[in-house]
Amino acid sequence: MSVLETESQGANAANAEMKQPIATMKNTEPIHIISLGAGVQSSCMSLMAAAGEITPMPKCAIFADTQAEPKSVYTWLDWLEKQLPFPVHRVTRGSLTETVLKHHVSKSGHLYTKTGLPFFTLDNGVIGKVMHRDCTQDFKIEPLRKCAKQIAGIKRAQKTIGVTQWIGISLDEIYRMKESRDRWCKNRWPLIDARMNRQDCLRWMESHKMPKPPRSACVYCPFHNDAEWLRLKRDEPQEFEKAVQFEKAVQFEKAVQFEKGKTTNFRATPFLHRSCKPLSEVDFSTEEERGQLNMFNNECEGMCGV
Protein backbone atom coordinates (compact mmCIF):
# COMPACT_ATOMS: atom_id res chain seq x y z
CA MET A 1 0.00 0.00 0.00
CA SER A 2 1.32 3.44 -0.93
CA VAL A 3 2.09 5.81 1.90
CA LEU A 4 -0.40 8.21 0.34
CA GLU A 5 -3.16 5.68 0.93
CA THR A 6 -3.31 6.42 4.66
CA GLU A 7 -6.91 7.59 4.63
CA SER A 8 -9.25 5.17 6.38
CA GLN A 9 -13.00 4.92 6.21
CA GLY A 10 -13.06 7.34 9.13
CA ALA A 11 -11.05 9.88 7.15
CA ASN A 12 -13.41 9.52 4.21
CA ALA A 13 -16.28 10.11 6.62
CA ALA A 14 -14.60 13.35 7.63
CA ASN A 15 -14.52 14.47 4.01
CA ALA A 16 -18.20 13.64 3.67
CA GLU A 17 -18.90 15.63 6.84
CA MET A 18 -17.13 18.66 5.36
CA LYS A 19 -19.46 18.60 2.36
CA GLN A 20 -22.48 18.97 4.62
CA PRO A 21 -23.42 22.56 5.61
CA ILE A 22 -22.89 23.34 9.28
CA ALA A 23 -25.69 25.41 10.73
CA THR A 24 -24.79 28.80 12.17
CA MET A 25 -26.38 29.50 15.54
CA LYS A 26 -27.71 32.86 16.64
CA ASN A 27 -26.87 33.20 20.32
CA THR A 28 -26.73 36.00 22.84
CA GLU A 29 -24.77 33.77 25.23
CA PRO A 30 -21.54 31.91 24.44
CA ILE A 31 -22.08 28.39 23.13
CA HIS A 32 -20.14 25.48 24.59
CA ILE A 33 -18.08 23.41 22.12
CA ILE A 34 -15.85 20.41 22.87
CA SER A 35 -12.45 20.19 21.24
CA LEU A 36 -12.49 16.45 20.61
CA GLY A 37 -9.16 14.69 20.12
CA ALA A 38 -10.80 11.25 20.54
CA GLY A 39 -8.19 10.18 23.07
CA VAL A 40 -8.75 9.20 26.70
CA GLN A 41 -9.31 12.62 28.23
CA SER A 42 -11.52 14.33 25.66
CA SER A 43 -13.57 11.14 25.20
CA CYS A 44 -14.14 10.85 28.95
CA MET A 45 -15.03 14.54 29.17
CA SER A 46 -17.57 14.17 26.35
CA LEU A 47 -19.16 11.10 27.93
CA MET A 48 -19.34 12.82 31.33
CA ALA A 49 -21.15 15.71 29.66
CA ALA A 50 -23.54 13.24 28.05
CA ALA A 51 -24.20 11.76 31.51
CA GLY A 52 -24.91 15.21 32.94
CA GLU A 53 -21.85 15.14 35.21
CA ILE A 54 -20.36 18.19 33.47
CA THR A 55 -22.69 21.04 32.60
CA PRO A 56 -24.06 22.75 30.63
CA MET A 57 -24.68 20.33 27.79
CA PRO A 58 -22.35 21.26 24.88
CA LYS A 59 -23.86 22.30 21.57
CA CYS A 60 -21.45 20.02 19.73
CA ALA A 61 -17.99 18.53 19.58
CA ILE A 62 -15.45 19.07 16.79
CA PHE A 63 -12.89 16.50 15.66
CA ALA A 64 -10.12 17.79 13.37
CA ASP A 65 -8.95 14.94 11.16
CA THR A 66 -5.39 14.88 9.78
CA GLN A 67 -6.34 11.78 7.72
CA ALA A 68 -3.33 10.08 9.32
CA GLU A 69 -4.81 8.67 12.52
CA PRO A 70 -4.71 4.89 13.03
CA LYS A 71 -7.81 2.91 12.15
CA SER A 72 -8.48 2.31 15.85
CA VAL A 73 -9.13 6.03 16.37
CA TYR A 74 -11.70 6.21 13.58
CA THR A 75 -13.38 3.04 14.86
CA TRP A 76 -13.50 4.54 18.35
CA LEU A 77 -14.88 7.83 17.03
CA ASP A 78 -17.67 5.97 15.20
CA TRP A 79 -18.62 4.33 18.51
CA LEU A 80 -18.31 7.53 20.54
CA GLU A 81 -20.60 9.52 18.26
CA LYS A 82 -23.41 7.06 18.97
CA GLN A 83 -23.09 7.63 22.74
CA LEU A 84 -23.40 11.42 22.65
CA PRO A 85 -26.64 13.43 22.58
CA PHE A 86 -24.93 16.28 20.71
CA PRO A 87 -23.42 16.19 17.19
CA VAL A 88 -19.76 15.58 16.41
CA HIS A 89 -18.49 17.56 13.44
CA ARG A 90 -15.52 15.98 11.65
CA VAL A 91 -13.50 18.61 9.83
CA THR A 92 -10.31 18.32 7.85
CA ARG A 93 -7.83 20.50 6.03
CA GLY A 94 -6.87 17.56 3.86
CA SER A 95 -4.12 14.97 3.99
CA LEU A 96 -1.24 15.80 6.32
CA THR A 97 0.74 13.02 4.64
CA GLU A 98 0.49 14.55 1.19
CA THR A 99 1.30 18.01 2.52
CA VAL A 100 4.47 16.87 4.30
CA LEU A 101 5.67 14.88 1.29
CA LYS A 102 5.26 17.80 -1.08
CA HIS A 103 8.48 19.78 -1.05
CA HIS A 104 8.93 23.35 -2.21
CA VAL A 105 12.20 25.12 -3.06
CA SER A 106 12.56 28.85 -2.49
CA LYS A 107 14.37 31.15 -4.91
CA SER A 108 17.36 31.09 -2.57
CA GLY A 109 17.55 27.30 -2.86
CA HIS A 110 16.07 26.36 0.48
CA LEU A 111 13.94 23.25 0.75
CA TYR A 112 10.74 23.54 2.76
CA THR A 113 7.28 22.10 3.24
CA LYS A 114 4.21 24.18 4.00
CA THR A 115 3.63 22.11 7.14
CA GLY A 116 6.55 20.71 9.13
CA LEU A 117 6.83 17.72 11.47
CA PRO A 118 9.26 17.55 14.43
CA PHE A 119 11.57 14.95 12.88
CA PHE A 120 14.74 13.72 14.50
CA THR A 121 17.73 14.25 12.22
CA LEU A 122 21.10 12.65 11.56
CA ASP A 123 23.92 14.62 9.95
CA ASN A 124 27.39 13.08 9.77
CA GLY A 125 26.76 11.06 12.91
CA VAL A 126 25.29 13.98 14.86
CA ILE A 127 21.72 13.52 16.08
CA GLY A 128 19.54 16.61 16.08
CA LYS A 129 15.87 17.58 15.93
CA VAL A 130 13.70 19.79 13.75
CA MET A 131 12.41 22.23 16.34
CA HIS A 132 9.86 24.00 14.14
CA ARG A 133 6.56 22.20 13.61
CA ASP A 134 3.23 23.30 12.20
CA CYS A 135 1.22 20.07 12.08
CA THR A 136 -0.86 20.69 15.20
CA GLN A 137 -1.54 24.32 14.36
CA ASP A 138 -2.32 23.74 10.67
CA PHE A 139 -4.24 20.46 10.82
CA LYS A 140 -5.79 20.46 14.32
CA ILE A 141 -6.18 23.94 15.78
CA GLU A 142 -7.02 25.96 12.65
CA PRO A 143 -9.70 23.62 11.21
CA LEU A 144 -11.34 23.41 14.64
CA ARG A 145 -11.15 27.17 15.08
CA LYS A 146 -12.69 27.78 11.63
CA CYS A 147 -15.56 25.39 12.35
CA ALA A 148 -16.25 26.90 15.78
CA LYS A 149 -16.38 30.40 14.28
CA GLN A 150 -18.89 29.23 11.69
CA ILE A 151 -21.13 27.44 14.18
CA ALA A 152 -21.15 30.36 16.61
CA GLY A 153 -21.63 32.96 13.90
CA ILE A 154 -18.55 34.90 14.99
CA LYS A 155 -18.24 38.21 13.18
CA ARG A 156 -15.07 39.73 11.86
CA ALA A 157 -13.02 41.46 14.57
CA GLN A 158 -15.53 40.34 17.22
CA LYS A 159 -14.25 40.98 20.72
CA THR A 160 -17.12 39.61 22.78
CA ILE A 161 -16.95 35.96 23.83
CA GLY A 162 -19.11 33.77 21.63
CA VAL A 163 -17.59 30.35 22.31
CA THR A 164 -16.59 28.50 25.46
CA GLN A 165 -14.24 25.79 24.24
CA TRP A 166 -13.84 22.67 26.39
CA ILE A 167 -10.34 21.20 26.25
CA GLY A 168 -9.60 17.73 27.60
CA ILE A 169 -6.45 18.47 29.55
CA SER A 170 -6.25 16.53 32.80
CA LEU A 171 -4.64 17.37 36.13
CA ASP A 172 -1.36 15.61 35.23
CA GLU A 173 -1.07 17.85 32.15
CA ILE A 174 -1.83 21.15 33.84
CA TYR A 175 1.27 22.72 32.28
CA ARG A 176 -0.46 22.48 28.87
CA MET A 177 -3.21 24.94 29.83
CA LYS A 178 -3.21 28.04 27.66
CA GLU A 179 -5.71 30.83 27.23
CA SER A 180 -7.28 31.27 23.81
CA ARG A 181 -5.60 33.76 21.50
CA ASP A 182 -9.00 34.74 20.12
CA ARG A 183 -11.00 37.34 22.00
CA TRP A 184 -14.25 35.65 20.95
CA CYS A 185 -13.24 32.34 22.55
CA LYS A 186 -12.75 31.36 26.19
CA ASN A 187 -11.06 28.08 27.02
CA ARG A 188 -12.40 25.83 29.76
CA TRP A 189 -10.77 22.73 31.27
CA PRO A 190 -13.52 20.64 32.92
CA LEU A 191 -11.18 17.81 33.93
CA ILE A 192 -8.96 20.26 35.79
CA ASP A 193 -12.04 21.64 37.55
CA ALA A 194 -13.01 18.07 38.48
CA ARG A 195 -9.45 17.37 39.75
CA MET A 196 -9.18 14.38 37.41
CA ASN A 197 -5.98 12.94 35.94
CA ARG A 198 -5.68 10.49 33.04
CA GLN A 199 -6.01 7.44 35.28
CA ASP A 200 -9.14 8.93 36.85
CA CYS A 201 -10.61 9.20 33.34
CA LEU A 202 -9.85 5.56 32.65
CA ARG A 203 -11.37 4.54 35.98
CA TRP A 204 -14.50 6.58 35.26
CA MET A 205 -14.96 4.85 31.92
CA GLU A 206 -14.33 1.43 33.43
CA SER A 207 -16.84 2.07 36.22
CA HIS A 208 -19.43 2.95 33.57
CA LYS A 209 -18.62 -0.25 31.66
CA MET A 210 -17.24 1.59 28.69
CA PRO A 211 -14.37 0.42 26.47
CA LYS A 212 -10.91 1.94 26.75
CA PRO A 213 -10.16 4.61 24.12
CA PRO A 214 -7.07 4.29 21.92
CA ARG A 215 -4.30 6.85 21.97
CA SER A 216 -5.09 9.61 19.53
CA ALA A 217 -2.15 10.68 17.37
CA CYS A 218 -1.00 10.35 13.79
CA VAL A 219 0.51 6.95 13.01
CA TYR A 220 3.89 8.55 12.27
CA CYS A 221 4.03 11.13 15.08
CA PRO A 222 7.68 11.53 16.21
CA PHE A 223 6.41 12.19 19.74
CA HIS A 224 5.45 8.52 20.15
CA ASN A 225 7.36 6.89 22.99
CA ASP A 226 8.69 3.35 22.65
CA ALA A 227 5.64 1.91 24.39
CA GLU A 228 3.32 3.45 21.81
CA TRP A 229 5.51 2.41 18.87
CA LEU A 230 5.52 -1.13 20.26
CA ARG A 231 1.74 -1.11 20.76
CA LEU A 232 1.23 0.11 17.21
CA LYS A 233 3.59 -2.53 15.82
CA ARG A 234 1.96 -5.37 17.79
CA ASP A 235 -1.70 -4.37 17.73
CA GLU A 236 -2.01 -2.46 14.47
CA PRO A 237 0.76 -3.75 12.19
CA GLN A 238 -0.78 -2.24 9.05
CA GLU A 239 -0.77 1.19 10.67
CA PHE A 240 2.82 0.71 11.82
CA GLU A 241 3.78 -0.20 8.25
CA LYS A 242 2.26 3.10 7.09
CA ALA A 243 4.64 4.90 9.44
CA VAL A 244 7.59 2.88 8.10
CA GLN A 245 6.68 3.72 4.51
CA PHE A 246 6.07 7.38 5.38
CA GLU A 247 9.56 7.69 6.87
CA LYS A 248 11.09 6.15 3.75
CA ALA A 249 9.07 8.46 1.51
CA VAL A 250 10.16 11.58 3.42
CA GLN A 251 13.81 10.53 3.22
CA PHE A 252 13.51 9.71 -0.48
CA GLU A 253 11.88 13.01 -1.42
CA LYS A 254 14.48 14.97 0.53
CA ALA A 255 17.32 13.03 -1.12
CA VAL A 256 15.89 13.54 -4.61
CA GLN A 257 15.67 17.31 -4.18
CA PHE A 258 19.20 17.47 -2.78
CA GLU A 259 20.61 15.26 -5.55
CA LYS A 260 19.04 17.48 -8.20
CA GLY A 261 20.78 20.44 -6.64
CA LYS A 262 17.46 22.14 -5.95
CA THR A 263 18.26 22.73 -2.31
CA THR A 264 21.29 23.87 -0.35
CA ASN A 265 19.90 23.25 3.13
CA PHE A 266 18.46 20.39 5.16
CA ARG A 267 21.39 18.06 4.54
CA ALA A 268 20.44 15.96 7.55
CA THR A 269 18.37 12.80 7.11
CA PRO A 270 14.99 12.89 8.88
CA PHE A 271 13.85 10.01 11.13
CA LEU A 272 10.72 9.32 13.19
CA HIS A 273 12.51 7.71 16.14
CA ARG A 274 14.91 9.48 18.48
CA SER A 275 17.59 6.83 17.84
CA CYS A 276 17.77 7.97 14.21
CA LYS A 277 17.51 4.39 13.06
CA PRO A 278 15.01 3.23 10.43
CA LEU A 279 11.71 2.63 12.19
CA SER A 280 11.58 -0.96 10.95
CA GLU A 281 14.89 -1.71 12.68
CA VAL A 282 14.26 -0.13 16.10
CA ASP A 283 13.98 -2.40 19.15
CA PHE A 284 10.99 -1.04 21.08
CA SER A 285 11.05 -3.71 23.78
CA THR A 286 11.35 -2.69 27.41
CA GLU A 287 14.40 -3.34 29.57
CA GLU A 288 12.51 -6.14 31.32
CA GLU A 289 11.70 -7.79 28.00
CA ARG A 290 15.38 -7.63 27.08
CA GLY A 291 16.26 -9.33 30.37
CA GLN A 292 17.47 -6.17 32.09
CA LEU A 293 16.29 -4.79 35.41
CA ASN A 294 14.47 -1.49 35.23
CA MET A 295 15.57 0.37 38.37
CA PHE A 296 13.30 3.35 37.86
CA ASN A 297 10.04 1.77 36.68
CA ASN A 298 9.45 4.71 34.37
CA GLU A 299 6.24 4.81 32.36
CA CYS A 300 5.83 7.53 29.81
CA GLU A 301 2.18 8.44 29.40
CA GLY A 302 2.62 9.97 25.95
CA MET A 303 1.07 13.41 25.88
CA CYS A 304 0.53 13.88 22.17
CA GLY A 305 -3.24 13.43 21.99
CA VAL A 306 -6.06 13.91 24.47
C-alpha positions as CSV (number, residue, x, y, z in Angstrom):
1,M,0.0,0.0,0.0
2,S,1.3,3.4,-0.9
3,V,2.1,5.8,1.9
4,L,-0.4,8.2,0.3
5,E,-3.2,5.7,0.9
6,T,-3.3,6.4,4.7
7,E,-6.9,7.6,4.6
8,S,-9.3,5.2,6.4
9,Q,-13.0,4.9,6.2
10,G,-13.1,7.3,9.1
11,A,-11.0,9.9,7.2
12,N,-13.4,9.5,4.2
13,A,-16.3,10.1,6.6
14,A,-14.6,13.4,7.6
15,N,-14.5,14.5,4.0
16,A,-18.2,13.6,3.7
17,E,-18.9,15.6,6.8
18,M,-17.1,18.7,5.4
19,K,-19.5,18.6,2.4
20,Q,-22.5,19.0,4.6
21,P,-23.4,22.6,5.6
22,I,-22.9,23.3,9.3
23,A,-25.7,25.4,10.7
24,T,-24.8,28.8,12.2
25,M,-26.4,29.5,15.5
26,K,-27.7,32.9,16.6
27,N,-26.9,33.2,20.3
28,T,-26.7,36.0,22.8
29,E,-24.8,33.8,25.2
30,P,-21.5,31.9,24.4
31,I,-22.1,28.4,23.1
32,H,-20.1,25.5,24.6
33,I,-18.1,23.4,22.1
34,I,-15.9,20.4,22.9
35,S,-12.4,20.2,21.2
36,L,-12.5,16.5,20.6
37,G,-9.2,14.7,20.1
38,A,-10.8,11.2,20.5
39,G,-8.2,10.2,23.1
40,V,-8.8,9.2,26.7
41,Q,-9.3,12.6,28.2
42,S,-11.5,14.3,25.7
43,S,-13.6,11.1,25.2
44,C,-14.1,10.8,28.9
45,M,-15.0,14.5,29.2
46,S,-17.6,14.2,26.3
47,L,-19.2,11.1,27.9
48,M,-19.3,12.8,31.3
49,A,-21.1,15.7,29.7
50,A,-23.5,13.2,28.0
51,A,-24.2,11.8,31.5
52,G,-24.9,15.2,32.9
53,E,-21.8,15.1,35.2
54,I,-20.4,18.2,33.5
55,T,-22.7,21.0,32.6
56,P,-24.1,22.7,30.6
57,M,-24.7,20.3,27.8
58,P,-22.4,21.3,24.9
59,K,-23.9,22.3,21.6
60,C,-21.5,20.0,19.7
61,A,-18.0,18.5,19.6
62,I,-15.5,19.1,16.8
63,F,-12.9,16.5,15.7
64,A,-10.1,17.8,13.4
65,D,-8.9,14.9,11.2
66,T,-5.4,14.9,9.8
67,Q,-6.3,11.8,7.7
68,A,-3.3,10.1,9.3
69,E,-4.8,8.7,12.5
70,P,-4.7,4.9,13.0
71,K,-7.8,2.9,12.2
72,S,-8.5,2.3,15.9
73,V,-9.1,6.0,16.4
74,Y,-11.7,6.2,13.6
75,T,-13.4,3.0,14.9
76,W,-13.5,4.5,18.4
77,L,-14.9,7.8,17.0
78,D,-17.7,6.0,15.2
79,W,-18.6,4.3,18.5
80,L,-18.3,7.5,20.5
81,E,-20.6,9.5,18.3
82,K,-23.4,7.1,19.0
83,Q,-23.1,7.6,22.7
84,L,-23.4,11.4,22.6
85,P,-26.6,13.4,22.6
86,F,-24.9,16.3,20.7
87,P,-23.4,16.2,17.2
88,V,-19.8,15.6,16.4
89,H,-18.5,17.6,13.4
90,R,-15.5,16.0,11.7
91,V,-13.5,18.6,9.8
92,T,-10.3,18.3,7.9
93,R,-7.8,20.5,6.0
94,G,-6.9,17.6,3.9
95,S,-4.1,15.0,4.0
96,L,-1.2,15.8,6.3
97,T,0.7,13.0,4.6
98,E,0.5,14.6,1.2
99,T,1.3,18.0,2.5
100,V,4.5,16.9,4.3
101,L,5.7,14.9,1.3
102,K,5.3,17.8,-1.1
103,H,8.5,19.8,-1.0
104,H,8.9,23.4,-2.2
105,V,12.2,25.1,-3.1
106,S,12.6,28.8,-2.5
107,K,14.4,31.2,-4.9
108,S,17.4,31.1,-2.6
109,G,17.5,27.3,-2.9
110,H,16.1,26.4,0.5
111,L,13.9,23.2,0.8
112,Y,10.7,23.5,2.8
113,T,7.3,22.1,3.2
114,K,4.2,24.2,4.0
115,T,3.6,22.1,7.1
116,G,6.5,20.7,9.1
117,L,6.8,17.7,11.5
118,P,9.3,17.6,14.4
119,F,11.6,15.0,12.9
120,F,14.7,13.7,14.5
121,T,17.7,14.2,12.2
122,L,21.1,12.6,11.6
123,D,23.9,14.6,10.0
124,N,27.4,13.1,9.8
125,G,26.8,11.1,12.9
126,V,25.3,14.0,14.9
127,I,21.7,13.5,16.1
128,G,19.5,16.6,16.1
129,K,15.9,17.6,15.9
130,V,13.7,19.8,13.8
131,M,12.4,22.2,16.3
132,H,9.9,24.0,14.1
133,R,6.6,22.2,13.6
134,D,3.2,23.3,12.2
135,C,1.2,20.1,12.1
136,T,-0.9,20.7,15.2
137,Q,-1.5,24.3,14.4
138,D,-2.3,23.7,10.7
139,F,-4.2,20.5,10.8
140,K,-5.8,20.5,14.3
141,I,-6.2,23.9,15.8
142,E,-7.0,26.0,12.7
143,P,-9.7,23.6,11.2
144,L,-11.3,23.4,14.6
145,R,-11.1,27.2,15.1
146,K,-12.7,27.8,11.6
147,C,-15.6,25.4,12.4
148,A,-16.2,26.9,15.8
149,K,-16.4,30.4,14.3
150,Q,-18.9,29.2,11.7
151,I,-21.1,27.4,14.2
152,A,-21.2,30.4,16.6
153,G,-21.6,33.0,13.9
154,I,-18.5,34.9,15.0
155,K,-18.2,38.2,13.2
156,R,-15.1,39.7,11.9
157,A,-13.0,41.5,14.6
158,Q,-15.5,40.3,17.2
159,K,-14.2,41.0,20.7
160,T,-17.1,39.6,22.8
161,I,-17.0,36.0,23.8
162,G,-19.1,33.8,21.6
163,V,-17.6,30.3,22.3
164,T,-16.6,28.5,25.5
165,Q,-14.2,25.8,24.2
166,W,-13.8,22.7,26.4
167,I,-10.3,21.2,26.2
168,G,-9.6,17.7,27.6
169,I,-6.5,18.5,29.6
170,S,-6.3,16.5,32.8
171,L,-4.6,17.4,36.1
172,D,-1.4,15.6,35.2
173,E,-1.1,17.9,32.1
174,I,-1.8,21.1,33.8
175,Y,1.3,22.7,32.3
176,R,-0.5,22.5,28.9
177,M,-3.2,24.9,29.8
178,K,-3.2,28.0,27.7
179,E,-5.7,30.8,27.2
180,S,-7.3,31.3,23.8
181,R,-5.6,33.8,21.5
182,D,-9.0,34.7,20.1
183,R,-11.0,37.3,22.0
184,W,-14.2,35.6,20.9
185,C,-13.2,32.3,22.6
186,K,-12.7,31.4,26.2
187,N,-11.1,28.1,27.0
188,R,-12.4,25.8,29.8
189,W,-10.8,22.7,31.3
190,P,-13.5,20.6,32.9
191,L,-11.2,17.8,33.9
192,I,-9.0,20.3,35.8
193,D,-12.0,21.6,37.5
194,A,-13.0,18.1,38.5
195,R,-9.5,17.4,39.7
196,M,-9.2,14.4,37.4
197,N,-6.0,12.9,35.9
198,R,-5.7,10.5,33.0
199,Q,-6.0,7.4,35.3
200,D,-9.1,8.9,36.8
201,C,-10.6,9.2,33.3
202,L,-9.8,5.6,32.7
203,R,-11.4,4.5,36.0
204,W,-14.5,6.6,35.3
205,M,-15.0,4.9,31.9
206,E,-14.3,1.4,33.4
207,S,-16.8,2.1,36.2
208,H,-19.4,3.0,33.6
209,K,-18.6,-0.2,31.7
210,M,-17.2,1.6,28.7
211,P,-14.4,0.4,26.5
212,K,-10.9,1.9,26.7
213,P,-10.2,4.6,24.1
214,P,-7.1,4.3,21.9
215,R,-4.3,6.8,22.0
216,S,-5.1,9.6,19.5
217,A,-2.1,10.7,17.4
218,C,-1.0,10.3,13.8
219,V,0.5,7.0,13.0
220,Y,3.9,8.5,12.3
221,C,4.0,11.1,15.1
222,P,7.7,11.5,16.2
223,F,6.4,12.2,19.7
224,H,5.5,8.5,20.1
225,N,7.4,6.9,23.0
226,D,8.7,3.3,22.6
227,A,5.6,1.9,24.4
228,E,3.3,3.5,21.8
229,W,5.5,2.4,18.9
230,L,5.5,-1.1,20.3
231,R,1.7,-1.1,20.8
232,L,1.2,0.1,17.2
233,K,3.6,-2.5,15.8
234,R,2.0,-5.4,17.8
235,D,-1.7,-4.4,17.7
236,E,-2.0,-2.5,14.5
237,P,0.8,-3.7,12.2
238,Q,-0.8,-2.2,9.1
239,E,-0.8,1.2,10.7
240,F,2.8,0.7,11.8
241,E,3.8,-0.2,8.3
242,K,2.3,3.1,7.1
243,A,4.6,4.9,9.4
244,V,7.6,2.9,8.1
245,Q,6.7,3.7,4.5
246,F,6.1,7.4,5.4
247,E,9.6,7.7,6.9
248,K,11.1,6.1,3.7
249,A,9.1,8.5,1.5
250,V,10.2,11.6,3.4
251,Q,13.8,10.5,3.2
252,F,13.5,9.7,-0.5
253,E,11.9,13.0,-1.4
254,K,14.5,15.0,0.5
255,A,17.3,13.0,-1.1
256,V,15.9,13.5,-4.6
257,Q,15.7,17.3,-4.2
258,F,19.2,17.5,-2.8
259,E,20.6,15.3,-5.6
260,K,19.0,17.5,-8.2
261,G,20.8,20.4,-6.6
262,K,17.5,22.1,-5.9
263,T,18.3,22.7,-2.3
264,T,21.3,23.9,-0.3
265,N,19.9,23.2,3.1
266,F,18.5,20.4,5.2
267,R,21.4,18.1,4.5
268,A,20.4,16.0,7.6
269,T,18.4,12.8,7.1
270,P,15.0,12.9,8.9
271,F,13.8,10.0,11.1
272,L,10.7,9.3,13.2
273,H,12.5,7.7,16.1
274,R,14.9,9.5,18.5
275,S,17.6,6.8,17.8
276,C,17.8,8.0,14.2
277,K,17.5,4.4,13.1
278,P,15.0,3.2,10.4
279,L,11.7,2.6,12.2
280,S,11.6,-1.0,11.0
281,E,14.9,-1.7,12.7
282,V,14.3,-0.1,16.1
283,D,14.0,-2.4,19.1
284,F,11.0,-1.0,21.1
285,S,11.0,-3.7,23.8
286,T,11.4,-2.7,27.4
287,E,14.4,-3.3,29.6
288,E,12.5,-6.1,31.3
289,E,11.7,-7.8,28.0
290,R,15.4,-7.6,27.1
291,G,16.3,-9.3,30.4
292,Q,17.5,-6.2,32.1
293,L,16.3,-4.8,35.4
294,N,14.5,-1.5,35.2
295,M,15.6,0.4,38.4
296,F,13.3,3.4,37.9
297,N,10.0,1.8,36.7
298,N,9.4,4.7,34.4
299,E,6.2,4.8,32.4
300,C,5.8,7.5,29.8
301,E,2.2,8.4,29.4
302,G,2.6,10.0,26.0
303,M,1.1,13.4,25.9
304,C,0.5,13.9,22.2
305,G,-3.2,13.4,22.0
306,V,-6.1,13.9,24.5
